[in-house]
């Protein structure tokens, strides 16, 4: 595993550097999309958006502790 990509294991299977990079980029892209578009203007959509954003930031910080999300 590269020093720049996180070590990610799913169901006991360690991802390759390319797979870990794909997960990292996908999470960042999803966070950007939520910040830009959200999941709806109703109460449920706002709550879902906030919850996903919070969880994404937590995961991204675990993947790269020195980077701000």
LINGI-V404448 format. One record per backbone hydrogen bond with DSSP energy under -0.5 kcal/mol. CO is the residue of the C=O (numbers start at 1). NH is the residue of the N-H. Records with the same first field share a line. If there is no record, write none. Layout:
CO: NH ; NH
This chain:
6: 8
8: 15
9: 11
10: 13
12: 14
13: 10
16: 20
17: 21
18: 22
19: 23
20: 24
21: 25
22: 26
23: 27
24: 28
25: 29
26: 30
27: 31
28: 32
29: 33
30: 34
31: 35
32: 36
33: 37 ; 38
34: 38
42: 46
43: 47
44: 48
45: 49
46: 50
47: 51
48: 52
49: 53
50: 54
51: 55
52: 56
53: 57
54: 58
55: 59
56: 60
57: 61
58: 62
59: 63
60: 64
64: 67
